Amino acid sequence: MRTPFRVLLALVAILALPVLAQQGPAGRWNASVETPQGPFAFTFEFAVDAAGKLTGSMNNEFIGAIPITEGVAKGNDVSFKLSIAGAPDGSVMTINYTGTVKGDELALVSKFEGTPPGGGPAEMTLTATRAK
């Protein structure tokens, strides 16, 4: 009687592995924010090492890939920075992100360091979805 229970338990564990592997921030995430010029679509690509270091980039077809820095993942919580160069005066715009993964959604809050460009909001919320 115990053997069928163990087989059933092992089968459930094996079937659960793909679901468990999809948890956490690692992978590709699709996002979009509204701008005065219309929607701005981009993706995040994340990798997490065993120590919780989050690496990756934000990607957009117009600006290319911007590497993330100071990335940390603790369970389903993430934090990282994006530093975007390119202003005519040579300044760098830095955006701090914090967020939480819930299933296939990543709820993020972005905060600009300093004054946001074009008088935009200093803080925004957005939700990215896990790419299939």
C-alpha positions, -999 to +999 in steps of 0.1 A: +000+000+000+029+024+007+045+018-027+016+032-047+015+063-025+053+069-030+048+065-068+020+089-067+040+114-047+070+111-070+047+116-101+033+148-085+067+161-078+079+154-113+049+171-128+053+201-106+089+208-116+081+228-148+057+250-128+082+256-100+109+264-126+087+292-139+086+310-105+109+339-097+122+367-120+145+347-143+134+349-179+120+374-204+092+399-195+071+421-218+061+456-207+048+488-220+043+523-206+022+552-219+041+582-231+030+615-247+041+599-280+020+568-274+029+533-259+066+525-254+070+487-255+101+470-241+113+437-226+133+428-196+157+398-197+167+385-163+191+358-150+196+351-113+226+333-098+226+311-067+236+340-045+206+361-057+225+384-081+201+396-108+217+404-141+202+412-175+189+441-196+160+462-208+155+459-245+136+481-270+138+480-308+146+518-310+172+521-282+187+486-281+197+468-249+206+486-217+223+465-190+208+465-156+231+472-126+230+466-089+204+438-094+192+417-065+166+389-063+153+377-030+127+350-037+101+368-059+113+403-050+137+422-073+155+455-073+178+469-100+189+501-118+190+512-154+214+540-164+206+556-197+231+578-214+225+599-245+215+634-234+231+662-255+249+674-223+264+640-217+243+634-186+231+600-175+195+593-164+192+566-137+160+548-129+156+526-098+132+496-100+117+475-073+091+448-079+075+415-070+068+384-092+033+370-088+029+340-112+034+353-147+032+390-137+060+413-124+046+444-107+073+471-108+077+506-094+102+528-112+117+560-096+139+585-114+170+597-097+168+635-101+144+652-125+126+630-150+130+641-187+103+662-202+086+669-168+073+633-166+064+616-133+093+608-110+076+575-100+056+551-121+040+517-116+039+491-144+032+454-148+053+432-170+041+398-182+063+367-185+070+359-222+057+325-233 
